[in-house]
Amino acid sequence: MKMHSYNYSPYVKENFEFLQKLAKTTSEKKKNTLILSATADQILAIVEICANILKHNFILSTRQRRKLAQFADFYRAIARTRTENSARNRIQQGGSAALAAILVPVLGALAEHIIHKFSQE
């Protein structure tokens, strides 16, 4: 899965560590603590990832698409939010599995993109 042509937003790039930590967290309590303490930019990074996957701006394998399909309504609800607070509330209502399912493929591709970029410098 090559992602070199995708232009990652500053929200996603600058909050990579937070997104990675959130994706790896399986405990609902820890996930909610992370979301409650998240900055506006960190919340907006999640919103942007959801919106871009729904708009097909980020290429996924058939397997990844199938895995995400079960959470499609959750992702649409997040992508439609207009404020950071409403996004935070909707993200908290979703499960850890839904967040991990959308974050893991994006973060893996972003890490590959960063490594590729540094190896060319």
A tleap script that builds the chain and sets N, CA, C and O, in Angstrom:
source leaprc.protein.ff14SB
mol = sequence {
  NMET LYS MET HIE SER TYR ASN TYR SER PRO
  TYR VAL LYS GLU ASN PHE GLU PHE LEU GLN
  LYS LEU ALA LYS THR THR SER GLU LYS LYS
  LYS ASN THR LEU ILE LEU SER ALA THR ALA
  ASP GLN ILE LEU ALA ILE VAL GLU ILE CYS
  ALA ASN ILE LEU LYS HIE ASN PHE ILE LEU
  SER THR ARG GLN ARG ARG LYS LEU ALA GLN
  PHE ALA ASP PHE TYR ARG ALA ILE ALA ARG
  THR ARG THR GLU ASN SER ALA ARG ASN ARG
  ILE GLN GLN GLY GLY SER ALA ALA LEU ALA
  ALA ILE LEU VAL PRO VAL LEU GLY ALA LEU
  ALA GLU HIE ILE ILE HIE LYS PHE SER GLN
  CGLU
}
set mol.1.N position { 0.849 -1.175 0.000 }
set mol.1.CA position { 0.000 0.000 0.000 }
set mol.1.C position { 0.898 1.241 0.000 }
set mol.1.O position { 1.479 1.568 1.035 }
set mol.2.N position { 1.022 1.922 -1.103 }
set mol.2.CA position { 1.861 3.111 -1.228 }
set mol.2.C position { 1.032 4.360 -0.974 }
set mol.2.O position { -0.041 4.522 -1.555 }
set mol.3.N position { 1.523 5.247 -0.108 }
set mol.3.CA position { 0.791 6.452 0.261 }
set mol.3.C position { 1.591 7.715 -0.041 }
set mol.3.O position { 1.242 8.792 0.441 }
set mol.4.N position { 2.646 7.602 -0.822 }
set mol.4.CA position { 3.556 8.718 -1.015 }
set mol.4.C position { 2.889 9.924 -1.665 }
set mol.4.O position { 3.358 11.046 -1.479 }
set mol.5.N position { 1.817 9.732 -2.416 }
set mol.5.CA position { 1.173 10.845 -3.097 }
set mol.5.C position { 0.183 11.582 -2.202 }
set mol.5.O position { -0.262 12.674 -2.555 }
set mol.6.N position { -0.170 11.015 -1.056 }
set mol.6.CA position { -1.118 11.663 -0.159 }
set mol.6.C position { -0.416 12.780 0.601 }
set mol.6.O position { 0.667 12.572 1.148 }
set mol.7.N position { -1.018 13.950 0.640 }
set mol.7.CA position { -0.444 15.097 1.333 }
set mol.7.C position { -1.041 15.165 2.740 }
set mol.7.O position { -2.174 15.614 2.914 }
set mol.8.N position { -0.289 14.727 3.725 }
set mol.8.CA position { -0.775 14.710 5.105 }
set mol.8.C position { -0.887 16.127 5.647 }
set mol.8.O position { 0.008 16.950 5.454 }
set mol.9.N position { -1.988 16.401 6.321 }
set mol.9.CA position { -2.204 17.736 6.867 }
set mol.9.C position { -1.311 17.954 8.085 }
set mol.9.O position { -0.853 17.000 8.713 }
set mol.10.N position { -1.071 19.225 8.410 }
set mol.10.CA position { -0.295 19.522 9.617 }
set mol.10.C position { -0.946 18.940 10.873 }
set mol.10.O position { -0.243 18.517 11.790 }
set mol.11.N position { -2.288 18.914 10.926 }
set mol.11.CA position { -2.974 18.340 12.096 }
set mol.11.C position { -2.538 16.894 12.320 }
set mol.11.O position { -2.241 16.495 13.446 }
set mol.12.N position { -2.502 16.128 11.261 }
set mol.12.CA position { -2.161 14.712 11.376 }
set mol.12.C position { -0.674 14.534 11.659 }
set mol.12.O position { -0.297 13.754 12.534 }
set mol.13.N position { 0.170 15.250 10.924 }
set mol.13.CA position { 1.626 15.130 11.118 }
set mol.13.C position { 2.052 15.540 12.522 }
set mol.13.O position { 2.818 14.834 13.179 }
set mol.14.N position { 1.550 16.690 12.979 }
set mol.14.CA position { 1.989 17.238 14.262 }
set mol.14.C position { 1.439 16.463 15.457 }
set mol.14.O position { 1.962 16.584 16.565 }
set mol.15.N position { 0.403 15.680 15.247 }
set mol.15.CA position { -0.211 14.932 16.349 }
set mol.15.C position { -0.040 13.430 16.193 }
set mol.15.O position { -0.809 12.644 16.747 }
set mol.16.N position { 0.977 13.041 15.435 }
set mol.16.CA position { 1.239 11.635 15.150 }
set mol.16.C position { 1.381 10.812 16.434 }
set mol.16.O position { 0.785 9.740 16.545 }
set mol.17.N position { 2.160 11.299 17.400 }
set mol.17.CA position { 2.387 10.551 18.642 }
set mol.17.C position { 1.093 10.358 19.423 }
set mol.17.O position { 0.829 9.268 19.931 }
set mol.18.N position { 0.283 11.415 19.520 }
set mol.18.CA position { -1.003 11.323 20.213 }
set mol.18.C position { -1.903 10.300 19.515 }
set mol.18.O position { -2.503 9.450 20.174 }
set mol.19.N position { -1.998 10.380 18.195 }
set mol.19.CA position { -2.851 9.476 17.426 }
set mol.19.C position { -2.387 8.027 17.583 }
set mol.19.O position { -3.200 7.108 17.688 }
set mol.20.N position { -1.077 7.845 17.596 }
set mol.20.CA position { -0.508 6.511 17.759 }
set mol.20.C position { -0.866 5.947 19.144 }
set mol.20.O position { -1.258 4.787 19.267 }
set mol.21.N position { -0.726 6.771 20.164 }
set mol.21.CA position { -1.047 6.356 21.527 }
set mol.21.C position { -2.536 6.007 21.638 }
set mol.21.O position { -2.901 5.013 22.265 }
set mol.22.N position { -3.380 6.824 21.030 }
set mol.22.CA position { -4.816 6.594 21.049 }
set mol.22.C position { -5.178 5.301 20.315 }
set mol.22.O position { -6.044 4.550 20.766 }
set mol.23.N position { -4.524 5.045 19.200 }
set mol.23.CA position { -4.792 3.838 18.413 }
set mol.23.C position { -4.413 2.574 19.176 }
set mol.23.O position { -5.065 1.540 19.027 }
set mol.24.N position { -3.374 2.650 19.986 }
set mol.24.CA position { -2.895 1.476 20.721 }
set mol.24.C position { -3.665 1.233 22.022 }
set mol.24.O position { -3.589 0.143 22.589 }
set mol.25.N position { -4.397 2.229 22.494 }
set mol.25.CA position { -5.111 2.117 23.762 }
set mol.25.C position { -6.366 1.265 23.592 }
set mol.25.O position { -7.223 1.572 22.764 }
set mol.26.N position { -6.470 0.203 24.373 }
set mol.26.CA position { -7.650 -0.661 24.301 }
set mol.26.C position { -8.618 -0.395 25.449 }
set mol.26.O position { -9.799 -0.731 25.360 }
set mol.27.N position { -8.126 0.198 26.509 }
set mol.27.CA position { -8.969 0.492 27.667 }
set mol.27.C position { -9.864 1.702 27.374 }
set mol.27.O position { -9.375 2.766 26.994 }
set mol.28.N position { -11.166 1.529 27.553 }
set mol.28.CA position { -12.115 2.627 27.339 }
set mol.28.C position { -11.799 3.801 28.273 }
set mol.28.O position { -11.872 4.963 27.871 }
set mol.29.N position { -11.451 3.486 29.512 }
set mol.29.CA position { -11.158 4.517 30.504 }
set mol.29.C position { -9.938 5.357 30.087 }
set mol.29.O position { -9.964 6.585 30.169 }
set mol.30.N position { -8.883 4.685 29.646 }
set mol.30.CA position { -7.668 5.387 29.213 }
set mol.30.C position { -7.931 6.184 27.938 }
set mol.30.O position { -7.431 7.298 27.777 }
set mol.31.N position { -8.728 5.597 27.024 }
set mol.31.CA position { -9.071 6.294 25.778 }
set mol.31.C position { -9.824 7.589 26.104 }
set mol.31.O position { -9.519 8.646 25.552 }
set mol.32.N position { -10.808 7.496 27.003 }
set mol.32.CA position { -11.572 8.689 27.379 }
set mol.32.C position { -10.702 9.733 28.063 }
set mol.32.O position { -10.894 10.931 27.858 }
set mol.33.N position { -9.756 9.292 28.864 }
set mol.33.CA position { -8.823 10.223 29.511 }
set mol.33.C position { -7.982 10.941 28.458 }
set mol.33.O position { -7.779 12.153 28.539 }
set mol.34.N position { -7.494 10.190 27.472 }
set mol.34.CA position { -6.708 10.799 26.393 }
set mol.34.C position { -7.547 11.818 25.617 }
set mol.34.O position { -7.072 12.911 25.310 }
set mol.35.N position { -8.779 11.463 25.306 }
set mol.35.CA position { -9.645 12.362 24.537 }
set mol.35.C position { -9.996 13.602 25.348 }
set mol.35.O position { -10.003 14.712 24.816 }
set mol.36.N position { -10.286 13.417 26.633 }
set mol.36.CA position { -10.620 14.570 27.490 }
set mol.36.C position { -9.453 15.540 27.626 }
set mol.36.O position { -9.648 16.752 27.711 }
set mol.37.N position { -8.239 14.997 27.647 }
set mol.37.CA position { -7.057 15.854 27.805 }
set mol.37.C position { -6.455 16.290 26.463 }
set mol.37.O position { -5.457 17.011 26.435 }
set mol.38.N position { -7.058 15.857 25.361 }
set mol.38.CA position { -6.532 16.183 24.029 }
set mol.38.C position { -6.713 17.664 23.710 }
set mol.38.O position { -7.670 18.299 24.152 }
set mol.39.N position { -5.779 18.193 22.941 }
set mol.39.CA position { -5.887 19.581 22.483 }
set mol.39.C position { -6.890 19.640 21.330 }
set mol.39.O position { -7.280 18.613 20.775 }
set mol.40.N position { -7.290 20.838 20.988 }
set mol.40.CA position { -8.209 21.026 19.860 }
set mol.40.C position { -7.593 20.465 18.577 }
set mol.40.O position { -8.289 19.828 17.786 }
set mol.41.N position { -6.307 20.694 18.368 }
set mol.41.CA position { -5.629 20.186 17.168 }
set mol.41.C position { -5.621 18.656 17.116 }
set mol.41.O position { -5.749 18.070 16.040 }
set mol.42.N position { -5.471 18.014 18.268 }
set mol.42.CA position { -5.470 16.553 18.299 }
set mol.42.C position { -6.850 16.005 17.927 }
set mol.42.O position { -6.953 15.018 17.199 }
set mol.43.N position { -7.900 16.644 18.424 }
set mol.43.CA position { -9.267 16.241 18.082 }
set mol.43.C position { -9.515 16.481 16.593 }
set mol.43.O position { -10.095 15.634 15.913 }
set mol.44.N position { -9.081 17.624 16.095 }
set mol.44.CA position { -9.286 17.952 14.682 }
set mol.44.C position { -8.508 17.012 13.759 }
set mol.44.O position { -8.914 16.797 12.617 }
set mol.45.N position { -7.408 16.457 14.233 }
set mol.45.CA position { -6.659 15.472 13.440 }
set mol.45.C position { -7.510 14.222 13.219 }
set mol.45.O position { -7.510 13.659 12.124 }
set mol.46.N position { -8.231 13.787 14.245 }
set mol.46.CA position { -9.118 12.623 14.124 }
set mol.46.C position { -10.254 12.935 13.156 }
set mol.46.O position { -10.604 12.106 12.316 }
set mol.47.N position { -10.833 14.140 13.276 }
set mol.47.CA position { -11.914 14.557 12.375 }
set mol.47.C position { -11.419 14.538 10.932 }
set mol.47.O position { -12.112 14.057 10.035 }
set mol.48.N position { -10.219 15.062 10.716 }
set mol.48.CA position { -9.657 15.117 9.362 }
set mol.48.C position { -9.408 13.724 8.789 }
set mol.48.O position { -9.664 13.491 7.608 }
set mol.49.N position { -8.923 12.813 9.592 }
set mol.49.CA position { -8.696 11.447 9.128 }
set mol.49.C position { -10.021 10.820 8.698 }
set mol.49.O position { -10.105 10.208 7.633 }
set mol.50.N position { -11.054 10.971 9.524 }
set mol.50.CA position { -12.373 10.412 9.182 }
set mol.50.C position { -12.896 11.013 7.879 }
set mol.50.O position { -13.358 10.290 6.996 }
set mol.51.N position { -12.821 12.327 7.766 }
set mol.51.CA position { -13.334 13.003 6.570 }
set mol.51.C position { -12.590 12.554 5.315 }
set mol.51.O position { -13.212 12.310 4.281 }
set mol.52.N position { -11.275 12.444 5.398 }
set mol.52.CA position { -10.490 12.064 4.229 }
set mol.52.C position { -10.703 10.612 3.813 }
set mol.52.O position { -10.679 10.305 2.622 }
set mol.53.N position { -10.907 9.733 4.756 }
set mol.53.CA position { -11.192 8.342 4.397 }
set mol.53.C position { -12.571 8.249 3.751 }
set mol.53.O position { -12.750 7.524 2.772 }
set mol.54.N position { -13.542 8.975 4.289 }
set mol.54.CA position { -14.888 8.955 3.706 }
set mol.54.C position { -14.922 9.564 2.306 }
set mol.54.O position { -15.734 9.164 1.473 }
set mol.55.N position { -14.043 10.527 2.048 }
set mol.55.CA position { -13.980 11.167 0.726 }
set mol.55.C position { -13.071 10.395 -0.235 }
set mol.55.O position { -12.835 10.834 -1.361 }
set mol.56.N position { -12.566 9.252 0.213 }
set mol.56.CA position { -11.664 8.410 -0.587 }
set mol.56.C position { -10.367 9.142 -0.945 }
set mol.56.O position { -9.769 8.871 -1.986 }
set mol.57.N position { -9.938 10.057 -0.096 }
set mol.57.CA position { -8.669 10.754 -0.300 }
set mol.57.C position { -7.498 9.919 0.224 }
set mol.57.O position { -6.332 10.251 0.011 }
set mol.58.N position { -7.831 8.853 0.896 }
set mol.58.CA position { -6.810 7.979 1.454 }
set mol.58.C position { -7.127 6.575 0.980 }
set mol.58.O position { -8.209 6.055 1.253 }
set mol.59.N position { -6.207 5.966 0.282 }
set mol.59.CA position { -6.447 4.663 -0.332 }
set mol.59.C position { -6.318 3.553 0.712 }
set mol.59.O position { -5.329 3.468 1.440 }
set mol.60.N position { -7.341 2.711 0.760 }
set mol.60.CA position { -7.349 1.578 1.671 }
set mol.60.C position { -7.475 0.285 0.876 }
set mol.60.O position { -8.027 0.264 -0.224 }
set mol.61.N position { -6.959 -0.779 1.447 }
set mol.61.CA position { -7.128 -2.092 0.829 }
set mol.61.C position { -8.578 -2.535 1.032 }
set mol.61.O position { -9.294 -1.973 1.861 }
set mol.62.N position { -9.004 -3.537 0.277 }
set mol.62.CA position { -10.356 -4.069 0.417 }
set mol.62.C position { -10.579 -4.578 1.837 }
set mol.62.O position { -11.648 -4.378 2.414 }
set mol.63.N position { -9.586 -5.224 2.385 }
set mol.63.CA position { -9.671 -5.751 3.761 }
set mol.63.C position { -9.859 -4.618 4.769 }
set mol.63.O position { -10.691 -4.722 5.670 }
set mol.64.N position { -9.093 -3.541 4.623 }
set mol.64.CA position { -9.230 -2.403 5.533 }
set mol.64.C position { -10.603 -1.748 5.389 }
set mol.64.O position { -11.227 -1.372 6.381 }
set mol.65.N position { -11.069 -1.615 4.135 }
set mol.65.CA position { -12.378 -1.016 3.889 }
set mol.65.C position { -13.493 -1.823 4.551 }
set mol.65.O position { -14.405 -1.256 5.153 }
set mol.66.N position { -13.414 -3.149 4.438 }
set mol.66.CA position { -14.414 -4.020 5.056 }
set mol.66.C position { -14.416 -3.859 6.576 }
set mol.66.O position { -15.472 -3.828 7.207 }
set mol.67.N position { -13.227 -3.759 7.147 }
set mol.67.CA position { -13.114 -3.612 8.599 }
set mol.67.C position { -13.724 -2.277 9.060 }
set mol.67.O position { -14.358 -2.209 10.113 }
set mol.68.N position { -13.526 -1.228 8.267 }
set mol.68.CA position { -14.046 0.096 8.619 }
set mol.68.C position { -15.547 0.239 8.363 }
set mol.68.O position { -16.207 1.073 8.983 }
set mol.69.N position { -16.082 -0.570 7.456 }
set mol.69.CA position { -17.492 -0.444 7.054 }
set mol.69.C position { -18.452 -0.575 8.230 }
set mol.69.O position { -19.484 0.095 8.265 }
set mol.70.N position { -18.123 -1.424 9.184 }
set mol.70.CA position { -19.013 -1.620 10.332 }
set mol.70.C position { -19.118 -0.363 11.210 }
set mol.70.O position { -20.067 -0.228 11.983 }
set mol.71.N position { -18.157 0.546 11.094 }
set mol.71.CA position { -18.165 1.769 11.888 }
set mol.71.C position { -18.466 3.009 11.048 }
set mol.71.O position { -18.233 4.130 11.502 }
set mol.72.N position { -18.976 2.826 9.840 }
set mol.72.CA position { -19.167 3.929 8.888 }
set mol.72.C position { -20.006 5.069 9.466 }
set mol.72.O position { -19.658 6.236 9.284 }
set mol.73.N position { -21.088 4.760 10.149 }
set mol.73.CA position { -21.946 5.817 10.719 }
set mol.73.C position { -21.197 6.642 11.767 }
set mol.73.O position { -21.366 7.859 11.851 }
set mol.74.N position { -20.374 5.968 12.556 }
set mol.74.CA position { -19.555 6.650 13.570 }
set mol.74.C position { -18.586 7.625 12.891 }
set mol.74.O position { -18.436 8.764 13.333 }
set mol.75.N position { -17.930 7.173 11.817 }
set mol.75.CA position { -16.978 8.028 11.103 }
set mol.75.C position { -17.681 9.209 10.435 }
set mol.75.O position { -17.164 10.326 10.438 }
set mol.76.N position { -18.863 8.958 9.863 }
set mol.76.CA position { -19.628 10.046 9.242 }
set mol.76.C position { -20.016 11.095 10.279 }
set mol.76.O position { -19.928 12.295 10.019 }
set mol.77.N position { -20.442 10.643 11.446 }
set mol.77.CA position { -20.836 11.569 12.520 }
set mol.77.C position { -19.659 12.450 12.928 }
set mol.77.O position { -19.823 13.649 13.150 }
set mol.78.N position { -18.489 11.858 13.025 }
set mol.78.CA position { -17.294 12.640 13.396 }
set mol.78.C position { -16.925 13.608 12.273 }
set mol.78.O position { -16.641 14.778 12.528 }
set mol.79.N position { -16.929 13.128 11.050 }
set mol.79.CA position { -16.531 13.963 9.904 }
set mol.79.C position { -17.467 15.161 9.728 }
set mol.79.O position { -17.046 16.199 9.218 }
set mol.80.N position { -18.731 15.031 10.144 }
set mol.80.CA position { -19.712 16.118 9.987 }
set mol.80.C position { -19.644 17.176 11.084 }
set mol.80.O position { -20.299 18.213 10.978 }
set mol.81.N position { -18.880 16.936 12.115 }
set mol.81.CA position { -18.855 17.891 13.232 }
set mol.81.C position { -18.305 19.239 12.786 }
set mol.81.O position { -17.441 19.330 11.914 }
set mol.82.N position { -18.832 20.273 13.410 }
set mol.82.CA position { -18.421 21.638 13.075 }
set mol.82.C position { -17.520 22.263 14.140 }
set mol.82.O position { -16.802 23.225 13.869 }
set mol.83.N position { -17.566 21.709 15.348 }
set mol.83.CA position { -16.741 22.272 16.420 }
set mol.83.C position { -15.908 21.176 17.077 }
set mol.83.O position { -16.223 19.989 16.997 }
set mol.84.N position { -14.856 21.609 17.714 }
set mol.84.CA position { -13.965 20.680 18.402 }
set mol.84.C position { -14.698 19.988 19.551 }
set mol.84.O position { -14.481 18.800 19.790 }
set mol.85.N position { -15.567 20.716 20.271 }
set mol.85.CA position { -16.292 20.111 21.398 }
set mol.85.C position { -17.258 19.027 20.954 }
set mol.85.O position { -17.336 17.973 21.585 }
set mol.86.N position { -17.999 19.272 19.875 }
set mol.86.CA position { -18.936 18.244 19.404 }
set mol.86.C position { -18.161 17.035 18.867 }
set mol.86.O position { -18.601 15.895 19.018 }
set mol.87.N position { -17.018 17.287 18.246 }
set mol.87.CA position { -16.178 16.182 17.768 }
set mol.87.C position { -15.677 15.359 18.951 }
set mol.87.O position { -15.706 14.129 18.914 }
set mol.88.N position { -15.225 16.032 19.986 }
set mol.88.CA position { -14.719 15.352 21.188 }
set mol.88.C position { -15.820 14.449 21.779 }
set mol.88.O position { -15.564 13.299 22.138 }
set mol.89.N position { -17.042 14.987 21.873 }
set mol.89.CA position { -18.155 14.213 22.436 }
set mol.89.C position { -18.468 12.987 21.583 }
set mol.89.O position { -18.673 11.895 22.112 }
set mol.90.N position { -18.503 13.166 20.279 }
set mol.90.CA position { -18.809 12.031 19.393 }
set mol.90.C position { -17.707 10.981 19.433 }
set mol.90.O position { -17.991 9.784 19.400 }
set mol.91.N position { -16.454 11.417 19.504 }
set mol.91.CA position { -15.332 10.473 19.563 }
set mol.91.C position { -15.419 9.660 20.848 }
set mol.91.O position { -15.160 8.456 20.842 }
set mol.92.N position { -15.782 10.312 21.946 }
set mol.92.CA position { -15.908 9.608 23.225 }
set mol.92.C position { -17.028 8.572 23.193 }
set mol.92.O position { -16.943 7.548 23.871 }
set mol.93.N position { -18.063 8.825 22.421 }
set mol.93.CA position { -19.195 7.902 22.344 }
set mol.93.C position { -18.857 6.639 21.565 }
set mol.93.O position { -19.472 5.594 21.776 }
set mol.94.N position { -17.892 6.728 20.674 }
set mol.94.CA position { -17.489 5.559 19.877 }
set mol.94.C position { -16.612 4.645 20.700 }
set mol.94.O position { -16.126 5.034 21.762 }
set mol.95.N position { -16.408 3.454 20.227 }
set mol.95.CA position { -15.580 2.494 20.946 }
set mol.95.C position { -14.121 2.572 20.537 }
set mol.95.O position { -13.775 3.158 19.511 }
set mol.96.N position { -13.280 1.975 21.352 }
set mol.96.CA position { -11.844 1.924 21.050 }
set mol.96.C position { -11.581 1.202 19.740 }
set mol.96.O position { -10.685 1.578 18.984 }
set mol.97.N position { -12.364 0.163 19.472 }
set mol.97.CA position { -12.172 -0.616 18.239 }
set mol.97.C position { -12.407 0.252 17.010 }
set mol.97.O position { -11.678 0.142 16.025 }
set mol.98.N position { -13.419 1.113 17.061 }
set mol.98.CA position { -13.729 1.988 15.930 }
set mol.98.C position { -12.598 2.979 15.687 }
set mol.98.O position { -12.224 3.224 14.540 }
set mol.99.N position { -12.053 3.550 16.756 }
set mol.99.CA position { -10.943 4.498 16.614 }
set mol.99.C position { -9.693 3.801 16.104 }
set mol.99.O position { -9.033 4.288 15.187 }
set mol.100.N position { -9.374 2.671 16.694 }
set mol.100.CA position { -8.177 1.938 16.277 }
set mol.100.C position { -8.290 1.512 14.819 }
set mol.100.O position { -7.309 1.571 14.078 }
set mol.101.N position { -9.468 1.088 14.407 }
set mol.101.CA position { -9.667 0.619 13.035 }
set mol.101.C position { -9.375 1.698 12.009 }
set mol.101.O position { -8.859 1.407 10.930 }
set mol.102.N position { -9.702 2.945 12.333 }
set mol.102.CA position { -9.462 4.025 11.373 }
set mol.102.C position { -8.060 4.619 11.511 }
set mol.102.O position { -7.486 5.085 10.527 }
set mol.103.N position { -7.514 4.605 12.714 }
set mol.103.CA position { -6.210 5.225 12.936 }
set mol.103.C position { -5.045 4.343 12.496 }
set mol.103.O position { -4.064 4.847 11.948 }
set mol.104.N position { -5.140 3.051 12.724 }
set mol.104.CA position { -4.008 2.157 12.459 }
set mol.104.C position { -3.528 2.208 11.002 }
set mol.104.O position { -2.330 2.378 10.778 }
set mol.105.N position { -4.420 2.068 9.989 }
set mol.105.CA position { -3.892 2.107 8.613 }
set mol.105.C position { -3.311 3.463 8.231 }
set mol.105.O position { -2.337 3.537 7.481 }
set mol.106.N position { -3.903 4.529 8.744 }
set mol.106.CA position { -3.415 5.872 8.429 }
set mol.106.C position { -2.060 6.117 9.081 }
set mol.106.O position { -1.148 6.649 8.448 }
set mol.107.N position { -1.931 5.733 10.332 }
set mol.107.CA position { -0.670 5.947 11.051 }
set mol.107.C position { 0.453 5.101 10.473 }
set mol.107.O position { 1.596 5.549 10.394 }
set mol.108.N position { 0.128 3.874 10.067 }
set mol.108.CA position { 1.141 3.018 9.434 }
set mol.108.C position { 1.646 3.629 8.143 }
set mol.108.O position { 2.847 3.632 7.872 }
set mol.109.N position { 0.724 4.146 7.348 }
set mol.109.CA position { 1.103 4.766 6.077 }
set mol.109.C position { 1.867 6.068 6.308 }
set mol.109.O position { 2.814 6.371 5.582 }
set mol.110.N position { 1.460 6.838 7.317 }
set mol.110.CA position { 2.158 8.084 7.629 }
set mol.110.C position { 3.579 7.799 8.096 }
set mol.110.O position { 4.509 8.506 7.710 }
set mol.111.N position { 3.755 6.780 8.915 }
set mol.111.CA position { 5.101 6.410 9.371 }
set mol.111.C position { 5.961 6.016 8.174 }
set mol.111.O position { 7.129 6.398 8.091 }
set mol.112.N position { 5.386 5.254 7.253 }
set mol.112.CA position { 6.100 4.854 6.037 }
set mol.112.C position { 6.472 6.094 5.216 }
set mol.112.O position { 7.581 6.190 4.690 }
set mol.113.N position { 5.544 7.027 5.114 }
set mol.113.CA position { 5.759 8.273 4.369 }
set mol.113.C position { 6.906 9.081 4.981 }
set mol.113.O position { 7.763 9.592 4.261 }
set mol.114.N position { 6.917 9.192 6.309 }
set mol.114.CA position { 7.960 9.954 7.013 }
set mol.114.C position { 9.321 9.281 6.818 }
set mol.114.O position { 10.311 9.955 6.533 }
set mol.115.N position { 9.373 7.967 6.968 }
set mol.115.CA position { 10.626 7.225 6.799 }
set mol.115.C position { 11.139 7.409 5.370 }
set mol.115.O position { 12.326 7.653 5.156 }
set mol.116.N position { 10.246 7.291 4.406 }
set mol.116.CA position { 10.616 7.455 2.995 }
set mol.116.C position { 11.165 8.866 2.737 }
set mol.116.O position { 12.154 9.037 2.025 }
set mol.117.N position { 10.508 9.867 3.325 }
set mol.117.CA position { 10.920 11.266 3.146 }
set mol.117.C position { 12.316 11.499 3.736 }
set mol.117.O position { 13.160 12.141 3.112 }
set mol.118.N position { 12.551 10.971 4.945 }
set mol.118.CA position { 13.848 11.159 5.590 }
set mol.118.C position { 14.952 10.397 4.868 }
set mol.118.O position { 16.095 10.853 4.831 }
set mol.119.N position { 14.627 9.255 4.302 }
set mol.119.CA position { 15.641 8.458 3.634 }
set mol.119.C position { 16.080 9.119 2.305 }
set mol.119.O position { 17.129 8.778 1.759 }
set mol.120.N position { 15.279 10.052 1.802 }
set mol.120.CA position { 15.637 10.755 0.548 }
set mol.120.C position { 16.411 12.040 0.807 }
set mol.120.O position { 16.920 12.662 -0.125 }
set mol.121.N position { 16.500 12.440 2.083 }
set mol.121.CA position { 17.219 13.691 2.408 }
set mol.121.C position { 18.706 13.476 2.526 }
set mol.121.O position { 19.447 14.422 2.794 }
savepdb mol mol.pdb
quit
